[in-house]
Amino acid sequence: MIVIGIDPGLATVGFGVIRTERGVITPVSYGCIRTSAAKQPPERLLEIYIEINALFEKYSPSVVSVEKLFFNKNVTNAMGVSEARGVILLAAQQKNIPVFEYTPLQVKQAITGSGRADKKQMQEMIKRLLNLEEIPRPDDAADGLSIALCHIHIMR
């Protein structure tokens, strides 16, 4: 089974691709989709849509796990994130890929056992759990891997 974890955003979408076979978890790929603030939101959303579809085509995921939007004090930022989430959910639905959504608290608990884990603790655990030589960079890519791994742990 291949799981793509996605940390949505308008400026940066982090993703992590993980394969699980017979209980063995293997990182396949991770990275970010970046859009330019110089472009209008519709152009940026189209870029995200095209790049997400390319990921789905390349890896043929069994499922997609996406971070749920939590209340954000910066309404402008929250709107951009929710618009990006909408594009991601649409792309998955069009390809009939099941989508599972997890809150940041659920992701932290699944990865570290604590809902209060900070970003550094999360990154260290991702490095250890996936047997990576170094912490995945940038942070958004590590978040994408965390969301994918959360799904795998919860489904067990």
FIFISE-292974 format. One line per field, with one value per atom (N, C-alpha, C, O): residue number from 1; x, y, z; atom name; residue in one letter. Coordinates in steps of 0.1 Angstrom, whole numbers, plus 5000, padded with zeros to 4 digits. Atoms other than C-alpha are relative to their C-alpha. Example, Ala and Ser with C-alpha at 12.3 -4.5 7.8 and 13.67 -1.06 7.14 Angstrom:
2
drenba <- c(1,1,1,1,2,2,2,2) $
c1 <- c(5009,5123,5009,5019,4991,5137,4992,4997) $
c2 <- c(4988,4955,5012,5012,4989,4989,5011,5022) $
c3 <- c(5000,5078,5000,5007,5000,5071,5008,5009) $
tortor <- c(N,CA,C,O,N,CA,C,O) $
sekol <- c(a,a,a,a,s,s,s,s) $
This chain:
156
drenba <- c(1,1,1,1,2,2,2,2,3,3,3,3,4,4,4,4,5,5,5,5,6,6,6,6,7,7,7,7,8,8,8,8,9,9,9,9,10,10,10,10,11,11,11,11,12,12,12,12,13,13,13,13,14,14,14,14,15,15,15,15,16,16,16,16,17,17,17,17,18,18,18,18,19,19,19,19,20,20,20,20,21,21,21,21,22,22,22,22,23,23,23,23,24,24,24,24,25,25,25,25,26,26,26,26,27,27,27,27,28,28,28,28,29,29,29,29,30,30,30,30,31,31,31,31,32,32,32,32,33,33,33,33,34,34,34,34,35,35,35,35,36,36,36,36,37,37,37,37,38,38,38,38,39,39,39,39,40,40,40,40,41,41,41,41,42,42,42,42,43,43,43,43,44,44,44,44,45,45,45,45,46,46,46,46,47,47,47,47,48,48,48,48,49,49,49,49,50,50,50,50,51,51,51,51,52,52,52,52,53,53,53,53,54,54,54,54,55,55,55,55,56,56,56,56,57,57,57,57,58,58,58,58,59,59,59,59,60,60,60,60,61,61,61,61,62,62,62,62,63,63,63,63,64,64,64,64,65,65,65,65,66,66,66,66,67,67,67,67,68,68,68,68,69,69,69,69,70,70,70,70,71,71,71,71,72,72,72,72,73,73,73,73,74,74,74,74,75,75,75,75,76,76,76,76,77,77,77,77,78,78,78,78,79,79,79,79,80,80,80,80,81,81,81,81,82,82,82,82,83,83,83,83,84,84,84,84,85,85,85,85,86,86,86,86,87,87,87,87,88,88,88,88,89,89,89,89,90,90,90,90,91,91,91,91,92,92,92,92,93,93,93,93,94,94,94,94,95,95,95,95,96,96,96,96,97,97,97,97,98,98,98,98,99,99,99,99,100,100,100,100,101,101,101,101,102,102,102,102,103,103,103,103,104,104,104,104,105,105,105,105,106,106,106,106,107,107,107,107,108,108,108,108,109,109,109,109,110,110,110,110,111,111,111,111,112,112,112,112,113,113,113,113,114,114,114,114,115,115,115,115,116,116,116,116,117,117,117,117,118,118,118,118,119,119,119,119,120,120,120,120,121,121,121,121,122,122,122,122,123,123,123,123,124,124,124,124,125,125,125,125,126,126,126,126,127,127,127,127,128,128,128,128,129,129,129,129,130,130,130,130,131,131,131,131,132,132,132,132,133,133,133,133,134,134,134,134,135,135,135,135,136,136,136,136,137,137,137,137,138,138,138,138,139,139,139,139,140,140,140,140,141,141,141,141,142,142,142,142,143,143,143,143,144,144,144,144,145,145,145,145,146,146,146,146,147,147,147,147,148,148,148,148,149,149,149,149,150,150,150,150,151,151,151,151,152,152,152,152,153,153,153,153,154,154,154,154,155,155,155,155,156,156,156,156) $
c1 <- c(5009,5000,5009,5019,4993,5012,4991,4980,5007,5002,5007,5019,4994,5007,4994,4982,5004,5006,5002,5012,4999,4999,4997,4988,5002,5004,4997,5006,5004,4984,5003,5005,4997,4992,4999,5000,5000,4989,5014,5016,4986,5026,5008,5016,4993,5039,4991,4984,5007,5023,5011,5019,4990,5045,4993,4981,5005,5041,5011,5023,4992,5055,4993,4981,5005,5051,5007,5019,4995,5054,4993,4982,5005,5050,5001,5010,5000,5040,4996,4986,5002,5043,5003,5015,4998,5039,5007,5016,4996,5045,5013,5017,4988,5076,4997,4990,5003,5074,5012,5023,4989,5096,4997,4986,5002,5099,5003,5014,4998,5096,5005,5014,4997,5097,4994,4985,5006,5091,5005,5015,4997,5092,4989,4981,5010,5072,4996,5004,5005,5051,5000,4993,5000,5058,4994,4995,5006,5038,5005,5008,4995,5049,4989,4978,5009,5033,4997,4988,5001,5037,4988,4983,5011,5009,4987,4987,5013,4972,4995,5000,5004,4955,4995,4998,5004,4937,5011,5011,4988,4970,5007,5012,4993,4986,4992,4998,5008,4957,5001,5001,4998,4960,5013,5014,4987,4997,5000,5005,5001,4989,4992,4997,5008,4962,5008,5008,4992,4985,5011,5013,4989,5014,4995,5001,5006,4992,4996,4998,5004,4978,5012,5012,4988,5013,5005,5010,4996,5021,4991,4996,5010,4990,5003,5003,4996,5000,5012,5013,4987,5036,4999,5006,4999,5029,4988,4988,5013,4993,4997,4997,5003,4985,4987,4978,5012,4961,4991,4978,5007,4951,5008,5020,4994,4958,4996,4984,5003,4961,5004,5014,4998,4957,4998,4989,5002,4961,4988,4985,5012,4928,5004,5014,4998,4926,4995,4984,5005,4925,4998,5003,5002,4914,5013,5022,4988,4939,4996,4986,5003,4940,5002,4996,4998,4953,4990,4993,5011,4921,5005,5001,4995,4939,5008,5006,4992,4963,4991,4993,5009,4935,4992,4989,5007,4916,5008,5003,4992,4945,5003,5002,4998,4952,4987,4988,5012,4915,4997,4992,5002,4914,5010,5006,4991,4945,4995,4996,5006,4929,4989,4988,5011,4899,5005,4999,4994,4920,5006,5004,4994,4938,4989,4990,5011,4906,4993,4989,5006,4891,5008,5003,4991,4921,4999,4999,5001,4919,4987,4986,5013,4882,4999,4993,5001,4885,5007,5004,4992,4910,4995,5000,5006,4888,5010,5010,4990,4916,4993,4990,5006,4902,5009,5021,4993,4911,4997,4985,5001,4917,5006,5016,4996,4920,5004,4997,4995,4940,5003,5009,4997,4943,5015,5021,4986,4978,5002,5012,4999,4971,5000,5009,5000,4963,5014,5019,4987,4995,5011,5019,4989,5017,4998,5008,5002,5001,5004,5010,4996,5006,5015,5020,4986,5042,5009,5018,4992,5055,4994,5000,5007,5029,4995,4988,5004,5023,4994,5000,5006,5000,5006,5003,4993,5023,5014,5022,4986,5054,5002,4993,4997,5072,5005,5007,4996,5084,5013,5014,4987,5119,4998,5004,5003,5106,4994,4997,5007,5084,5010,5010,4991,5112,5010,5014,4991,5136,4993,4999,5007,5109,4998,4999,5002,5102,5014,5014,4987,5140,5002,5006,4998,5141,4991,4995,5010,5109,5001,4998,4998,5117,5014,5018,4986,5154,5007,5014,4994,5165,5013,5015,4986,5201,4999,5007,5002,5189,4986,4977,5013,5159,4995,5003,5004,5138,4998,4993,5002,5139,4993,4994,5004,5121,4990,4986,5009,5098,4987,4981,5013,5067,5001,4991,4999,5081,5000,4994,5001,5087,4986,4982,5014,5051,4992,4984,5007,5039,5003,4994,4997,5058,4993,4988,5007,5043,4986,4980,5014,5008,4998,4988,5001,5014,5002,4995,4997,5029,4989,4987,5011,5001,4989,4984,5011,4976,5004,4996,4995,4997,4998,4993,5001,4999,4985,4982,5014,4962,4992,4984,5007,4951,5005,4998,4996,4971,4991,4993) $
c2 <- c(4988,5000,5012,5013,4987,5035,5011,5012,4989,5064,5013,5014,4987,5100,5009,5011,4991,5124,5014,5017,4987,5160,5011,5010,4988,5192,5012,5017,4990,5217,5015,5018,4986,5254,5006,4999,4993,5280,5003,5002,4997,5290,4987,4985,5012,5255,4988,4989,5013,5220,4990,4987,5011,5194,4987,4985,5014,5158,4990,4992,5011,5125,4987,4985,5012,5092,4988,4987,5011,5060,4987,4987,5014,5023,4992,4992,5010,4997,4987,4985,5013,4961,4989,4989,5011,4931,5006,5000,4994,4954,5008,5014,4992,4970,5014,5015,4986,5008,5006,5006,4995,5024,5014,5016,4987,5061,4999,4993,5001,5065,5014,5015,4986,5103,5010,5007,4989,5136,5013,5013,4988,5172,5011,5009,4989,5204,5005,5004,4992,5221,5014,5018,4986,5258,5009,5006,4991,5286,5014,5017,4987,5322,5010,5010,4990,5350,5011,5019,4991,5371,4997,5005,5004,5351,5002,5002,4999,5354,4987,4976,5013,5328,4989,4978,5010,5311,4993,4981,5006,5306,4991,4980,5009,5292,4987,4977,5012,5268,4991,4979,5008,5256,4993,4981,5007,5249,4989,4978,5011,5229,4988,4977,5010,5210,4992,4979,5007,5201,4992,4980,5007,5191,4988,4978,5011,5170,4989,4977,5010,5152,4993,4981,5007,5145,4990,4980,5009,5130,4987,4976,5011,5108,4991,4979,5008,5097,4992,4980,5007,5089,4989,4978,5010,5070,4991,4981,5008,5056,4996,4985,5003,5059,4992,4994,5007,5036,5009,5009,4990,5064,5013,5013,4987,5101,5004,5004,4994,5115,5014,5018,4985,5152,5006,5001,4994,5174,5008,5016,4992,5189,5014,5016,4986,5226,5002,4999,4996,5238,5015,5022,4986,5272,5008,5004,4992,5298,5014,5019,4986,5333,5009,5020,4993,5345,4996,4986,5005,5343,5000,4991,5000,5352,4987,4981,5013,5323,4988,4979,5011,5300,4998,4987,5001,5308,4994,4985,5005,5301,4985,4977,5014,5268,4992,4981,5007,5258,4999,4989,5001,5266,4990,4982,5010,5245,4986,4977,5013,5217,4996,4984,5003,5219,4995,4985,5004,5216,4985,4977,5013,5186,4989,4978,5009,5169,4997,4986,5001,5175,4990,4981,5009,5159,4986,4977,5014,5128,4994,4983,5005,5125,4996,4986,5003,5127,4988,4981,5013,5098,4988,4978,5010,5079,4994,4982,5004,5078,5004,5015,4997,5075,5010,5010,4990,5105,4998,4996,5000,5104,5013,5017,4987,5136,4998,4992,5001,5140,5014,5022,4987,5169,5000,4989,5000,5181,4992,4985,5007,5166,4985,4978,5014,5132,4996,4985,5003,5133,4999,4990,5000,5142,4988,4982,5011,5115,4987,4978,5013,5088,4999,4988,5000,5098,4999,4992,4999,5106,4995,4992,5005,5094,5012,5010,4988,5130,5010,5014,4989,5156,5013,5023,4988,5182,5001,5010,5000,5173,5012,5017,4988,5202,4995,4983,5004,5203,4992,4983,5007,5192,4985,4976,5014,5161,4992,4981,5006,5153,4996,4985,5002,5156,4989,4980,5011,5134,4986,4977,5013,5107,4995,4983,5004,5107,4995,4984,5005,5103,4986,4977,5013,5074,4989,4978,5010,5057,4995,4984,5003,5058,4997,4995,5004,5050,5010,5005,4990,5082,5005,5005,4995,5095,5013,5017,4987,5130,5004,4998,4995,5150,5005,5012,4995,5156,5015,5021,4985,5192,5002,4994,4990,5215,4994,4982,5005,5212,4995,4985,5004,5209,4986,4979,5014,5177,4991,4980,5008,5163,4998,4988,5000,5172,4990,4983,5009,5154,4985,4977,5014,5122,4997,4985,5002,5126,4996,4987,5002,5127,4986,4979,5014,5096,4989,4980,5010,5077,4999,4989,5000,5088,4991,4982,5009,5071,4985,4977,5014,5039,4995,4984,5004,5038,4999,4989,5001,5045,4988,4982,5011,5019,4986,4977,5013,4992,4997,4986) $
c3 <- c(5000,5000,5000,5007,5000,4992,5005,5001,4994,5013,4997,4999,5001,5004,5011,5011,4990,5033,4995,4989,5005,5026,5011,5018,4991,5047,4991,4984,5010,5027,5004,5016,4998,5023,4986,4976,5013,4996,4995,4983,5004,4995,4999,4990,5000,5003,5004,5014,4997,5002,5002,4993,4997,5020,4997,4999,5003,5009,5004,5004,4997,5019,4995,4996,5006,5001,5007,5008,4992,5022,4994,4991,5004,5011,5013,5020,4990,5036,4994,4987,5006,5027,5010,5015,4990,5051,5013,5018,4988,5080,4999,5009,5002,5066,4994,4983,5004,5062,4994,5000,5007,5036,4994,4987,5006,5027,4985,4982,5015,4989,4995,4988,5004,4984,5009,5016,4993,5000,4995,4988,5005,4992,5001,5010,4999,4986,4986,4977,5012,4960,5005,5015,4996,4962,4989,4977,5009,4947,5003,5015,4998,4942,5005,5000,4995,4962,4990,4991,5010,4931,4991,4983,5009,4914,5008,5020,4994,4921,5006,5000,4994,4943,4990,4991,5009,4914,4992,4989,5007,4895,5010,5005,4990,4927,5002,5004,4997,4933,4988,4989,5012,4897,5000,4996,4999,4902,5010,5007,4990,4933,4994,4996,5006,4915,4990,4990,5010,4886,5006,5003,4993,4909,5008,5008,4992,4932,4990,4993,5010,4901,4995,4993,5005,4889,5011,5007,4990,4923,5000,5001,5001,4921,4989,4990,5012,4886,5002,4999,4998,4896,5010,5007,4989,4928,5002,5009,4999,4924,5014,5018,4986,4961,5002,4995,4996,4978,5008,5007,4992,5001,5001,4998,4998,5007,5015,5018,4986,5043,5000,4995,5001,5047,5014,5022,4987,5077,5000,4991,4998,5089,5004,5011,4996,5092,5014,5017,4987,5127,5001,4992,4999,5139,5000,5008,5001,5130,5002,4997,4997,5143,4987,4986,5012,5109,4990,4983,5009,5088,4986,4978,5014,5056,4997,4986,5002,5060,5001,4993,4999,5071,4987,4983,5013,5039,4989,4982,5010,5017,5002,4992,4996,5035,4996,4990,5003,5032,4985,4980,5014,4995,4994,4985,5005,4989,5004,4996,4996,5009,4990,4986,5009,4986,4987,4982,5013,4955,5002,4993,4998,4970,5001,4996,4998,4981,4987,4984,5014,4946,4992,4985,5008,4929,5004,4996,4995,4951,4997,4992,5003,4946,4985,4982,5015,4908,4997,4987,5003,4909,5009,5009,4991,4934,5010,5013,4990,4960,5013,5016,4986,4996,5007,5006,4993,5017,5015,5019,4985,5055,5005,5001,4995,5075,5015,5022,4986,5108,5005,4997,4993,5132,5003,5004,4995,5142,5013,5015,4988,5176,4998,5004,5004,5161,4994,4997,5007,5140,5011,5011,4990,5170,5009,5013,4991,5192,4993,4999,5008,5164,4999,4999,5002,5159,5012,5013,4988,5193,5013,5023,4988,5217,5009,5019,4992,5229,4991,4980,5008,5215,5002,4995,4998,5229,4994,4997,5006,5209,4992,4985,5008,5193,4986,4984,5014,5157,5000,4992,4999,5166,5004,4998,4996,5184,4989,4987,5011,5155,4989,4984,5011,5130,5004,4996,4995,5151,5000,4996,5000,5154,4986,4983,5015,5116,4995,4989,5004,5111,5005,4998,4994,5135,4994,4990,5004,5125,4985,4982,5014,5088,4996,4984,5002,5092,4990,4981,5008,5075,5005,5017,4996,5076,5007,5016,4995,5083,5001,4995,4999,5092,4986,4980,5013,5061,5000,5009,5001,5049,4987,4977,4990,5045,5010,5008,4990,5075,4995,5000,5006,5053,4995,4995,5005,5037,5012,5011,4988,5072,5005,5009,4996,5080,4991,4996,5009,5049,5004,5004,4996,5060,5013,5014,4987,5095,4998,5005,5002,5082,4993,4996,5006,5060,5010,5011,4989,5089,5010,5015,4990,5112,4994,5002,5006,5088,5001,5005,4999,5087,5015,5017,4986,5125,5005,5012,4996,5130,4994,5000,5007,5105,5005,5003,4994,5123,5011,5017) $
tortor <- c(N,CA,C,O,N,CA,C,O,N,CA,C,O,N,CA,C,O,N,CA,C,O,N,CA,C,O,N,CA,C,O,N,CA,C,O,N,CA,C,O,N,CA,C,O,N,CA,C,O,N,CA,C,O,N,CA,C,O,N,CA,C,O,N,CA,C,O,N,CA,C,O,N,CA,C,O,N,CA,C,O,N,CA,C,O,N,CA,C,O,N,CA,C,O,N,CA,C,O,N,CA,C,O,N,CA,C,O,N,CA,C,O,N,CA,C,O,N,CA,C,O,N,CA,C,O,N,CA,C,O,N,CA,C,O,N,CA,C,O,N,CA,C,O,N,CA,C,O,N,CA,C,O,N,CA,C,O,N,CA,C,O,N,CA,C,O,N,CA,C,O,N,CA,C,O,N,CA,C,O,N,CA,C,O,N,CA,C,O,N,CA,C,O,N,CA,C,O,N,CA,C,O,N,CA,C,O,N,CA,C,O,N,CA,C,O,N,CA,C,O,N,CA,C,O,N,CA,C,O,N,CA,C,O,N,CA,C,O,N,CA,C,O,N,CA,C,O,N,CA,C,O,N,CA,C,O,N,CA,C,O,N,CA,C,O,N,CA,C,O,N,CA,C,O,N,CA,C,O,N,CA,C,O,N,CA,C,O,N,CA,C,O,N,CA,C,O,N,CA,C,O,N,CA,C,O,N,CA,C,O,N,CA,C,O,N,CA,C,O,N,CA,C,O,N,CA,C,O,N,CA,C,O,N,CA,C,O,N,CA,C,O,N,CA,C,O,N,CA,C,O,N,CA,C,O,N,CA,C,O,N,CA,C,O,N,CA,C,O,N,CA,C,O,N,CA,C,O,N,CA,C,O,N,CA,C,O,N,CA,C,O,N,CA,C,O,N,CA,C,O,N,CA,C,O,N,CA,C,O,N,CA,C,O,N,CA,C,O,N,CA,C,O,N,CA,C,O,N,CA,C,O,N,CA,C,O,N,CA,C,O,N,CA,C,O,N,CA,C,O,N,CA,C,O,N,CA,C,O,N,CA,C,O,N,CA,C,O,N,CA,C,O,N,CA,C,O,N,CA,C,O,N,CA,C,O,N,CA,C,O,N,CA,C,O,N,CA,C,O,N,CA,C,O,N,CA,C,O,N,CA,C,O,N,CA,C,O,N,CA,C,O,N,CA,C,O,N,CA,C,O,N,CA,C,O,N,CA,C,O,N,CA,C,O,N,CA,C,O,N,CA,C,O,N,CA,C,O,N,CA,C,O,N,CA,C,O,N,CA,C,O,N,CA,C,O,N,CA,C,O,N,CA,C,O,N,CA,C,O,N,CA,C,O,N,CA,C,O,N,CA,C,O,N,CA,C,O,N,CA,C,O,N,CA,C,O,N,CA,C,O,N,CA,C,O,N,CA,C,O,N,CA,C,O,N,CA,C,O,N,CA,C,O,N,CA,C,O,N,CA,C,O,N,CA,C,O,N,CA,C,O,N,CA,C,O,N,CA,C,O,N,CA,C,O,N,CA,C,O,N,CA,C,O,N,CA,C,O,N,CA,C,O,N,CA,C,O,N,CA,C,O) $
sekol <- c(m,m,m,m,i,i,i,i,v,v,v,v,i,i,i,i,g,g,g,g,i,i,i,i,d,d,d,d,p,p,p,p,g,g,g,g,l,l,l,l,a,a,a,a,t,t,t,t,v,v,v,v,g,g,g,g,f,f,f,f,g,g,g,g,v,v,v,v,i,i,i,i,r,r,r,r,t,t,t,t,e,e,e,e,r,r,r,r,g,g,g,g,v,v,v,v,i,i,i,i,t,t,t,t,p,p,p,p,v,v,v,v,s,s,s,s,y,y,y,y,g,g,g,g,c,c,c,c,i,i,i,i,r,r,r,r,t,t,t,t,s,s,s,s,a,a,a,a,a,a,a,a,k,k,k,k,q,q,q,q,p,p,p,p,p,p,p,p,e,e,e,e,r,r,r,r,l,l,l,l,l,l,l,l,e,e,e,e,i,i,i,i,y,y,y,y,i,i,i,i,e,e,e,e,i,i,i,i,n,n,n,n,a,a,a,a,l,l,l,l,f,f,f,f,e,e,e,e,k,k,k,k,y,y,y,y,s,s,s,s,p,p,p,p,s,s,s,s,v,v,v,v,v,v,v,v,s,s,s,s,v,v,v,v,e,e,e,e,k,k,k,k,l,l,l,l,f,f,f,f,f,f,f,f,n,n,n,n,k,k,k,k,n,n,n,n,v,v,v,v,t,t,t,t,n,n,n,n,a,a,a,a,m,m,m,m,g,g,g,g,v,v,v,v,s,s,s,s,e,e,e,e,a,a,a,a,r,r,r,r,g,g,g,g,v,v,v,v,i,i,i,i,l,l,l,l,l,l,l,l,a,a,a,a,a,a,a,a,q,q,q,q,q,q,q,q,k,k,k,k,n,n,n,n,i,i,i,i,p,p,p,p,v,v,v,v,f,f,f,f,e,e,e,e,y,y,y,y,t,t,t,t,p,p,p,p,l,l,l,l,q,q,q,q,v,v,v,v,k,k,k,k,q,q,q,q,a,a,a,a,i,i,i,i,t,t,t,t,g,g,g,g,s,s,s,s,g,g,g,g,r,r,r,r,a,a,a,a,d,d,d,d,k,k,k,k,k,k,k,k,q,q,q,q,m,m,m,m,q,q,q,q,e,e,e,e,m,m,m,m,i,i,i,i,k,k,k,k,r,r,r,r,l,l,l,l,l,l,l,l,n,n,n,n,l,l,l,l,e,e,e,e,e,e,e,e,i,i,i,i,p,p,p,p,r,r,r,r,p,p,p,p,d,d,d,d,d,d,d,d,a,a,a,a,a,a,a,a,d,d,d,d,g,g,g,g,l,l,l,l,s,s,s,s,i,i,i,i,a,a,a,a,l,l,l,l,c,c,c,c,h,h,h,h,i,i,i,i,h,h,h,h,i,i,i,i,m,m,m,m,r,r,r,r) $
